Amino acid sequence: FERVTGFTHEETVGRNCRFLQGPRSEEKSIALIRNAISTGVECKTSISNYTKDGKCFINLLTMHPVFNKK
């Protein structure tokens, strides 16, 4: 992660992944990610993200919900 984005562990832990988004981040992908989080379902999408120095890269994001047994 550090090698690809240029962000260090200390700069990223505890942050929402939105800090990687920028002007070319696709609204359709952002909406899909938000919907998956709010409904607790998995999703897979590609999204244009940005490195610390502002370079755009394509991120293939796969998310799976993890539920607490409570």
trRosetta pair geometry for C-beta under 8 A, 3 or more apart (Angstrom, degrees):
i j d omega theta_ij theta_ji phi_ij phi_ji
1 4 6.1 -62 -146 40 27 105
1 5 5.9 -12 171 13 67 116
1 7 7.4 -48 143 69 94 92
1 12 7.3 -111 141 60 133 171
2 5 6.7 -72 -130 53 21 86
2 6 7.2 56 -176 -116 55 7
2 7 6.5 -116 -119 79 61 49
2 8 5.9 36 -123 -112 116 42
2 9 6.8 -42 -69 -41 121 70
4 51 7.3 -137 142 -101 56 102
4 57 6.8 -143 178 96 99 168
5 12 7.9 77 91 -74 149 141
5 20 6.8 -69 -128 -113 130 111
5 49 7.6 -46 -107 131 104 123
5 51 5.1 -177 -155 -127 45 68
5 52 6.1 89 150 -26 73 85
6 51 4.7 75 9 179 118 100
6 52 3.4 -118 99 23 117 114
6 53 5.8 54 22 -8 179 88
7 11 4.6 -126 -169 88 91 127
7 12 5.0 95 134 -53 127 112
7 19 8.0 95 -94 112 158 126
7 51 7.9 -161 -22 -163 83 59
7 52 5.2 155 -61 -65 70 113
8 11 4.7 95 54 6 76 103
8 12 7.1 -170 88 -1 40 94
9 12 6.4 -81 -149 44 25 98
9 13 6.0 25 169 -31 70 110
10 13 6.8 -40 -124 20 23 107
11 15 7.7 -20 144 -7 55 145
11 52 7.9 35 120 -101 162 125
12 15 5.5 -99 -159 37 45 119
12 19 7.7 -153 -119 64 76 138
15 19 5.6 -12 157 -4 134 136
16 19 6.9 127 80 -15 67 86
17 20 5.6 -30 178 18 74 115
17 21 7.9 85 131 -28 72 93
18 21 5.3 -41 -163 14 58 119
20 49 4.0 -6 153 -158 110 114
20 50 5.9 170 -174 45 56 64
20 59 7.3 37 143 -25 142 158
21 25 4.0 -18 -152 -41 90 168
21 30 7.0 55 -120 -93 146 120
21 47 7.5 -48 -103 158 89 124
21 49 6.4 -62 -82 -119 42 68
21 50 7.1 44 154 11 7 101
22 25 5.6 125 48 -21 46 102
22 48 7.3 -83 57 121 90 98
22 49 7.4 103 9 -161 94 34
22 50 4.1 58 -17 -30 135 139
22 54 7.5 116 -113 -145 160 67
22 56 7.0 -122 64 -95 133 90
24 48 4.4 -55 112 111 97 155
24 56 5.6 7 54 -121 137 143
25 29 7.1 -112 176 68 76 118
25 30 6.2 74 141 -54 109 115
25 47 5.8 23 -150 179 85 99
25 48 5.1 -142 -92 73 46 83
25 49 6.7 51 -96 -86 105 46
25 50 7.9 -80 -52 -19 104 96
26 29 4.2 76 80 9 105 107
26 30 6.8 -175 94 -10 54 85
26 47 5.9 -132 36 -128 95 70
26 48 6.2 105 -19 13 82 95
27 30 5.5 -54 -145 38 35 114
27 31 6.2 37 156 -20 68 105
28 31 5.9 -54 -149 36 28 111
28 32 6.5 31 151 -21 62 106
29 32 5.6 -53 -148 35 33 113
29 33 6.4 33 154 -19 66 104
29 45 4.5 163 -135 147 92 136
29 46 6.8 -89 -105 83 141 41
29 47 4.1 177 134 -90 152 96
29 61 7.8 108 -177 37 116 126
30 33 5.8 -55 -150 36 30 111
30 34 6.3 29 154 -17 65 108
30 47 7.1 105 -58 -128 65 132
31 34 5.8 -55 -145 39 31 111
31 35 6.1 32 156 -20 65 108
32 35 5.8 -56 -146 37 27 111
32 36 6.4 29 155 -20 63 107
32 43 5.5 161 154 -168 99 146
32 45 5.1 119 89 -53 144 153
33 36 5.8 -55 -149 34 29 111
33 37 6.5 26 155 -16 64 106
33 43 6.4 -158 -98 84 47 147
33 45 6.7 -111 -56 43 87 136
33 47 7.4 -10 -37 -54 134 149
33 61 7.0 0 -95 108 118 148
33 63 7.1 100 -135 -1 81 148
34 37 5.9 -57 -150 37 30 109
34 38 6.2 20 158 -12 67 111
35 38 5.9 -61 -142 42 29 105
35 39 5.9 2 167 3 67 116
35 41 7.9 -21 128 48 81 110
35 43 7.6 103 78 -67 88 148
36 39 6.5 -69 -136 51 22 93
36 40 7.9 -149 171 31 52 4
36 41 5.2 -101 -140 74 72 76
36 42 6.6 -17 -156 155 123 11
36 43 3.7 -100 -76 -15 153 126
36 63 5.9 117 126 80 143 130
36 65 7.8 -157 163 -51 87 100
37 40 7.7 24 -178 -69 24 39
37 63 7.6 -41 -69 147 77 158
40 65 4.8 58 -167 -107 68 166
40 67 7.3 48 -162 -79 124 108
41 65 6.7 -35 -79 -15 6 125
42 62 7.6 4 -176 -177 103 75
42 63 6.0 -179 -149 95 61 64
42 64 4.6 -4 -107 -107 111 61
42 65 6.5 -120 -66 -1 65 77
43 61 7.7 15 104 110 91 97
43 62 7.7 -165 97 -144 47 43
43 63 5.3 11 51 50 78 102
44 60 7.5 7 -173 178 89 85
44 61 7.0 179 -146 93 46 56
44 62 4.6 0 -107 -107 90 78
44 63 7.6 -169 -74 23 49 63
45 60 7.9 -169 101 -150 29 52
45 61 5.7 -11 64 60 71 98
46 58 5.6 1 -176 -176 114 102
46 59 6.8 155 -156 79 61 45
46 60 5.1 -30 -97 -98 83 64
46 61 7.2 151 -106 14 28 77
47 58 7.6 150 75 -154 29 58
47 59 5.3 -26 65 63 79 98
47 61 5.9 1 14 -1 110 125
48 56 5.3 -9 -173 -165 106 110
48 57 7.4 151 -153 76 60 28
48 58 6.1 -39 -97 -97 60 60
48 59 7.5 139 -120 15 11 84
49 56 7.4 144 79 -152 32 59
49 57 5.9 -29 69 67 81 79
49 58 7.7 116 22 -132 78 13
49 59 4.5 29 3 -13 125 130
50 54 5.9 -18 -173 -142 118 34
50 55 6.7 148 -154 72 68 34
50 56 5.8 -38 -96 -95 74 53
50 57 7.4 143 -104 19 24 76
51 54 6.7 -39 69 32 76 19
51 55 4.5 6 29 52 119 88
51 57 6.4 66 -41 -6 94 117
